[in-house]
Amino acid sequence: MLPRFAFLVALAATPALSDCPTAADLAGPGVEVRFADDYLATYRKTKPNTVTEVHGMEGMVDFQVDSYRGLLVIKEVLPDGTNGGDSYFTYDPPLHRLPEIAPGVTFETLNIVTDSYGSETDRSTVRIEAGEAGTLTLGSCTYESIDVDIAFIRPGDVYTARMAYLTELGIVVQLGGGPQGGLMDVFTPAAIGVAGK
């Protein structure tokens, strides 16, 4: 058993539970994930089943997406002045009929992307494969997570994104991605906190 003084020192070194974002923070100020290269992803629950994500370096926005349950993109907004404008994503079967993410769950859906004028700009089959349950540690915070591979399948082209679905928060953190048979980019999430703190 630790002496009382040593126990208090160890306790002081342990992050308070309030230092680690919760689902309540997602619905409030938001949750921010910082990657090893200082890239930021900020998540906010903006309405039921919808998470708005803002991605970019500090003070800059590369893009913003609305995602269904933090997993499948339903709208992408590019910064003003960027060619292409907003994109809208629909799925068949529709999102509300897709299974929830759980270990071992696999499903496919057709993804159709249209621009602000309603013209189709992309079409792919999206295959979701959920792996085993585990944990993901971000800085001093550890969350229950499920490894998820999301493959975007087009004729002659397959791109796979490797994600960690944080079940307690209802968001996904991208760990990597790349073309089938090619090199996989690796992204290293390093810390998590309440947005604005």
MIPANU-26410 format. One record per residue (C-alpha): residue in one letter; x, y, z; residue number from 1. Coordinates in Angstrom, 1 decimal. Layout:
! MIPANU-26410
<atom residu="a" x="X" y="Y" z="Z" num="NUM"/>
...
! end
This chain:
! MIPANU-26410
<atom residu="m" x="0.0" y="0.0" z="0.0" num="1"/>
<atom residu="l" x="1.2" y="3.5" z="-0.8" num="2"/>
<atom residu="p" x="2.0" y="5.9" z="2.0" num="3"/>
<atom residu="r" x="-0.6" y="8.6" z="2.4" num="4"/>
<atom residu="f" x="1.8" y="11.3" z="0.9" num="5"/>
<atom residu="a" x="2.7" y="9.1" z="-2.1" num="6"/>
<atom residu="f" x="-1.0" y="8.3" z="-2.7" num="7"/>
<atom residu="l" x="-1.9" y="12.1" z="-2.7" num="8"/>
<atom residu="v" x="1.0" y="12.8" z="-5.1" num="9"/>
<atom residu="a" x="-0.2" y="10.0" z="-7.4" num="10"/>
<atom residu="l" x="-3.8" y="11.3" z="-7.2" num="11"/>
<atom residu="a" x="-2.7" y="14.8" z="-8.1" num="12"/>
<atom residu="a" x="-0.9" y="13.5" z="-11.2" num="13"/>
<atom residu="t" x="-4.1" y="11.7" z="-12.4" num="14"/>
<atom residu="p" x="-6.2" y="13.9" z="-14.6" num="15"/>
<atom residu="a" x="-9.5" y="14.8" z="-13.2" num="16"/>
<atom residu="l" x="-12.5" y="13.1" z="-14.8" num="17"/>
<atom residu="s" x="-13.7" y="16.6" z="-15.8" num="18"/>
<atom residu="d" x="-10.6" y="17.1" z="-17.9" num="19"/>
<atom residu="c" x="-11.7" y="14.5" z="-20.3" num="20"/>
<atom residu="p" x="-14.6" y="15.5" z="-22.6" num="21"/>
<atom residu="t" x="-18.0" y="13.8" z="-22.3" num="22"/>
<atom residu="a" x="-21.1" y="13.4" z="-24.5" num="23"/>
<atom residu="a" x="-22.4" y="16.5" z="-22.6" num="24"/>
<atom residu="d" x="-19.5" y="18.5" z="-24.0" num="25"/>
<atom residu="l" x="-20.2" y="17.3" z="-27.5" num="26"/>
<atom residu="a" x="-23.7" y="18.7" z="-27.2" num="27"/>
<atom residu="g" x="-22.3" y="21.9" z="-25.6" num="28"/>
<atom residu="p" x="-19.1" y="23.7" z="-26.5" num="29"/>
<atom residu="g" x="-17.8" y="20.8" z="-28.5" num="30"/>
<atom residu="v" x="-14.9" y="18.3" z="-28.4" num="31"/>
<atom residu="e" x="-11.5" y="19.0" z="-30.0" num="32"/>
<atom residu="v" x="-9.0" y="16.3" z="-31.1" num="33"/>
<atom residu="r" x="-5.5" y="17.5" z="-31.8" num="34"/>
<atom residu="f" x="-3.2" y="15.4" z="-33.9" num="35"/>
<atom residu="a" x="0.6" y="15.0" z="-33.6" num="36"/>
<atom residu="d" x="1.1" y="17.5" z="-36.5" num="37"/>
<atom residu="d" x="-1.2" y="20.0" z="-34.7" num="38"/>
<atom residu="y" x="-4.1" y="19.4" z="-37.1" num="39"/>
<atom residu="l" x="-7.4" y="19.9" z="-35.3" num="40"/>
<atom residu="a" x="-10.8" y="18.2" z="-35.6" num="41"/>
<atom residu="t" x="-13.6" y="19.8" z="-33.6" num="42"/>
<atom residu="y" x="-16.9" y="18.0" z="-33.1" num="43"/>
<atom residu="r" x="-20.3" y="19.4" z="-32.0" num="44"/>
<atom residu="k" x="-23.6" y="17.6" z="-31.8" num="45"/>
<atom residu="t" x="-25.8" y="20.1" z="-33.6" num="46"/>
<atom residu="k" x="-29.1" y="18.1" z="-33.7" num="47"/>
<atom residu="p" x="-30.2" y="14.5" z="-33.0" num="48"/>
<atom residu="n" x="-28.0" y="12.0" z="-34.8" num="49"/>
<atom residu="t" x="-25.9" y="14.8" z="-36.4" num="50"/>
<atom residu="v" x="-22.4" y="15.7" z="-35.6" num="51"/>
<atom residu="t" x="-20.8" y="18.8" z="-37.2" num="52"/>
<atom residu="e" x="-17.0" y="18.4" z="-37.6" num="53"/>
<atom residu="v" x="-14.6" y="21.3" z="-38.5" num="54"/>
<atom residu="h" x="-11.1" y="20.2" z="-39.7" num="55"/>
<atom residu="g" x="-8.0" y="22.3" z="-40.2" num="56"/>
<atom residu="m" x="-4.9" y="23.8" z="-38.6" num="57"/>
<atom residu="e" x="-5.3" y="26.3" z="-35.7" num="58"/>
<atom residu="g" x="-7.2" y="29.3" z="-37.0" num="59"/>
<atom residu="m" x="-7.8" y="27.8" z="-40.4" num="60"/>
<atom residu="v" x="-10.7" y="25.7" z="-41.8" num="61"/>
<atom residu="d" x="-9.9" y="23.1" z="-44.4" num="62"/>
<atom residu="f" x="-13.5" y="21.8" z="-44.5" num="63"/>
<atom residu="q" x="-16.6" y="21.2" z="-42.4" num="64"/>
<atom residu="v" x="-18.8" y="18.2" z="-42.5" num="65"/>
<atom residu="d" x="-22.1" y="17.1" z="-41.0" num="66"/>
<atom residu="s" x="-22.1" y="13.4" z="-40.3" num="67"/>
<atom residu="y" x="-24.8" y="11.0" z="-39.3" num="68"/>
<atom residu="r" x="-24.0" y="9.6" z="-35.8" num="69"/>
<atom residu="g" x="-20.5" y="10.9" z="-36.4" num="70"/>
<atom residu="l" x="-19.8" y="8.2" z="-39.0" num="71"/>
<atom residu="l" x="-21.2" y="8.9" z="-42.5" num="72"/>
<atom residu="v" x="-21.0" y="12.3" z="-44.1" num="73"/>
<atom residu="i" x="-24.3" y="13.9" z="-45.1" num="74"/>
<atom residu="k" x="-23.0" y="17.4" z="-46.0" num="75"/>
<atom residu="e" x="-19.6" y="18.9" z="-46.8" num="76"/>
<atom residu="v" x="-18.9" y="22.6" z="-46.7" num="77"/>
<atom residu="l" x="-15.7" y="24.0" z="-48.2" num="78"/>
<atom residu="p" x="-14.3" y="27.4" z="-47.2" num="79"/>
<atom residu="d" x="-15.6" y="30.4" z="-49.1" num="80"/>
<atom residu="g" x="-13.9" y="30.8" z="-52.5" num="81"/>
<atom residu="t" x="-13.1" y="27.1" z="-52.8" num="82"/>
<atom residu="n" x="-14.2" y="25.6" z="-56.2" num="83"/>
<atom residu="g" x="-17.1" y="23.1" z="-55.9" num="84"/>
<atom residu="g" x="-19.1" y="24.6" z="-53.1" num="85"/>
<atom residu="d" x="-21.2" y="22.4" z="-50.8" num="86"/>
<atom residu="s" x="-21.8" y="18.7" z="-51.4" num="87"/>
<atom residu="y" x="-24.7" y="16.6" z="-50.2" num="88"/>
<atom residu="f" x="-24.6" y="12.9" z="-49.5" num="89"/>
<atom residu="t" x="-27.5" y="10.5" z="-49.7" num="90"/>
<atom residu="y" x="-27.5" y="6.8" z="-49.0" num="91"/>
<atom residu="d" x="-29.5" y="3.8" z="-50.2" num="92"/>
<atom residu="p" x="-30.6" y="2.1" z="-48.0" num="93"/>
<atom residu="p" x="-31.2" y="5.4" z="-46.1" num="94"/>
<atom residu="l" x="-29.2" y="6.2" z="-43.0" num="95"/>
<atom residu="h" x="-32.0" y="5.5" z="-40.5" num="96"/>
<atom residu="r" x="-32.2" y="1.9" z="-41.7" num="97"/>
<atom residu="l" x="-28.5" y="1.2" z="-41.3" num="98"/>
<atom residu="p" x="-27.3" y="-0.8" z="-38.3" num="99"/>
<atom residu="e" x="-25.6" y="1.0" z="-35.4" num="100"/>
<atom residu="i" x="-21.9" y="0.4" z="-35.1" num="101"/>
<atom residu="a" x="-21.0" y="-2.5" z="-32.8" num="102"/>
<atom residu="p" x="-18.1" y="-5.0" z="-32.8" num="103"/>
<atom residu="g" x="-18.3" y="-7.3" z="-35.8" num="104"/>
<atom residu="v" x="-21.0" y="-5.3" z="-37.7" num="105"/>
<atom residu="t" x="-20.6" y="-5.1" z="-41.4" num="106"/>
<atom residu="f" x="-22.9" y="-3.4" z="-44.0" num="107"/>
<atom residu="e" x="-22.9" y="-1.7" z="-47.3" num="108"/>
<atom residu="t" x="-24.8" y="1.3" z="-48.7" num="109"/>
<atom residu="l" x="-24.9" y="3.2" z="-51.9" num="110"/>
<atom residu="n" x="-23.6" y="6.8" z="-51.5" num="111"/>
<atom residu="i" x="-24.6" y="9.4" z="-54.0" num="112"/>
<atom residu="v" x="-23.0" y="12.9" z="-53.9" num="113"/>
<atom residu="t" x="-24.7" y="16.0" z="-55.4" num="114"/>
<atom residu="d" x="-23.6" y="19.6" z="-55.6" num="115"/>
<atom residu="s" x="-25.5" y="22.7" z="-54.5" num="116"/>
<atom residu="y" x="-27.4" y="22.6" z="-57.9" num="117"/>
<atom residu="g" x="-28.5" y="19.0" z="-57.4" num="118"/>
<atom residu="s" x="-26.1" y="17.6" z="-60.1" num="119"/>
<atom residu="e" x="-24.5" y="14.2" z="-59.2" num="120"/>
<atom residu="t" x="-20.8" y="14.5" z="-58.7" num="121"/>
<atom residu="d" x="-19.9" y="11.1" z="-57.3" num="122"/>
<atom residu="r" x="-21.3" y="7.7" z="-56.6" num="123"/>
<atom residu="s" x="-19.7" y="4.8" z="-54.7" num="124"/>
<atom residu="t" x="-20.6" y="1.8" z="-52.6" num="125"/>
<atom residu="v" x="-19.6" y="2.4" z="-49.0" num="126"/>
<atom residu="r" x="-18.7" y="-0.7" z="-47.0" num="127"/>
<atom residu="i" x="-18.5" y="-0.4" z="-43.2" num="128"/>
<atom residu="e" x="-16.6" y="-3.1" z="-41.3" num="129"/>
<atom residu="a" x="-16.5" y="-2.8" z="-37.5" num="130"/>
<atom residu="g" x="-13.7" y="-4.7" z="-35.7" num="131"/>
<atom residu="e" x="-13.1" y="-5.5" z="-32.1" num="132"/>
<atom residu="a" x="-13.9" y="-3.3" z="-29.1" num="133"/>
<atom residu="g" x="-10.9" y="-1.8" z="-27.4" num="134"/>
<atom residu="t" x="-9.7" y="1.6" z="-26.1" num="135"/>
<atom residu="l" x="-8.1" y="4.6" z="-27.6" num="136"/>
<atom residu="t" x="-5.9" y="6.9" z="-25.4" num="137"/>
<atom residu="l" x="-5.7" y="10.5" z="-26.4" num="138"/>
<atom residu="g" x="-3.3" y="12.4" z="-24.1" num="139"/>
<atom residu="s" x="-4.4" y="11.6" z="-20.6" num="140"/>
<atom residu="c" x="-7.9" y="10.5" z="-21.6" num="141"/>
<atom residu="t" x="-8.9" y="6.9" z="-22.5" num="142"/>
<atom residu="y" x="-12.1" y="6.0" z="-24.3" num="143"/>
<atom residu="e" x="-13.9" y="2.8" z="-25.3" num="144"/>
<atom residu="s" x="-13.6" y="2.5" z="-29.0" num="145"/>
<atom residu="i" x="-14.3" y="0.2" z="-32.0" num="146"/>
<atom residu="d" x="-12.0" y="0.0" z="-35.0" num="147"/>
<atom residu="v" x="-13.9" y="0.8" z="-38.1" num="148"/>
<atom residu="d" x="-12.8" y="0.5" z="-41.8" num="149"/>
<atom residu="i" x="-14.9" y="2.5" z="-44.2" num="150"/>
<atom residu="a" x="-14.2" y="1.5" z="-47.9" num="151"/>
<atom residu="f" x="-15.4" y="3.7" z="-50.7" num="152"/>
<atom residu="i" x="-15.7" y="1.4" z="-53.7" num="153"/>
<atom residu="r" x="-15.8" y="2.7" z="-57.3" num="154"/>
<atom residu="p" x="-15.1" y="0.9" z="-60.6" num="155"/>
<atom residu="g" x="-11.4" y="0.2" z="-60.5" num="156"/>
<atom residu="d" x="-10.8" y="2.2" z="-57.3" num="157"/>
<atom residu="v" x="-11.2" y="1.4" z="-53.6" num="158"/>
<atom residu="y" x="-10.2" y="3.9" z="-50.9" num="159"/>
<atom residu="t" x="-10.3" y="2.8" z="-47.3" num="160"/>
<atom residu="a" x="-10.4" y="5.1" z="-44.3" num="161"/>
<atom residu="r" x="-9.3" y="3.6" z="-40.9" num="162"/>
<atom residu="m" x="-11.3" y="5.1" z="-38.0" num="163"/>
<atom residu="a" x="-11.7" y="4.7" z="-34.3" num="164"/>
<atom residu="y" x="-15.4" y="5.1" z="-33.2" num="165"/>
<atom residu="l" x="-15.5" y="6.5" z="-29.7" num="166"/>
<atom residu="t" x="-18.6" y="4.9" z="-28.3" num="167"/>
<atom residu="e" x="-18.9" y="7.2" z="-25.3" num="168"/>
<atom residu="l" x="-18.8" y="10.3" z="-27.4" num="169"/>
<atom residu="g" x="-20.4" y="9.1" z="-30.6" num="170"/>
<atom residu="i" x="-17.7" y="10.4" z="-32.9" num="171"/>
<atom residu="v" x="-15.1" y="8.9" z="-35.2" num="172"/>
<atom residu="v" x="-11.4" y="9.8" z="-35.2" num="173"/>
<atom residu="q" x="-9.5" y="9.1" z="-38.4" num="174"/>
<atom residu="l" x="-6.4" y="7.0" z="-37.9" num="175"/>
<atom residu="g" x="-5.4" y="6.6" z="-41.6" num="176"/>
<atom residu="g" x="-6.5" y="6.0" z="-45.1" num="177"/>
<atom residu="g" x="-5.3" y="5.1" z="-48.5" num="178"/>
<atom residu="p" x="-6.0" y="3.3" z="-51.8" num="179"/>
<atom residu="q" x="-6.3" y="-0.5" z="-52.0" num="180"/>
<atom residu="g" x="-2.9" y="-2.0" z="-52.5" num="181"/>
<atom residu="g" x="-1.2" y="1.4" z="-51.9" num="182"/>
<atom residu="l" x="0.5" y="3.1" z="-49.0" num="183"/>
<atom residu="m" x="-1.8" y="4.0" z="-46.1" num="184"/>
<atom residu="d" x="-1.4" y="7.5" z="-44.7" num="185"/>
<atom residu="v" x="-1.2" y="7.3" z="-40.9" num="186"/>
<atom residu="f" x="-2.8" y="10.0" z="-38.7" num="187"/>
<atom residu="t" x="-1.8" y="10.2" z="-35.0" num="188"/>
<atom residu="p" x="-4.4" y="11.7" z="-32.7" num="189"/>
<atom residu="a" x="-2.5" y="13.0" z="-29.7" num="190"/>
<atom residu="a" x="-4.8" y="14.8" z="-27.4" num="191"/>
<atom residu="i" x="-8.5" y="15.5" z="-26.7" num="192"/>
<atom residu="g" x="-10.2" y="18.4" z="-24.8" num="193"/>
<atom residu="v" x="-13.3" y="20.5" z="-24.6" num="194"/>
<atom residu="a" x="-13.3" y="23.0" z="-27.4" num="195"/>
<atom residu="g" x="-12.3" y="26.5" z="-26.5" num="196"/>
<atom residu="k" x="-10.4" y="25.5" z="-23.3" num="197"/>
! end
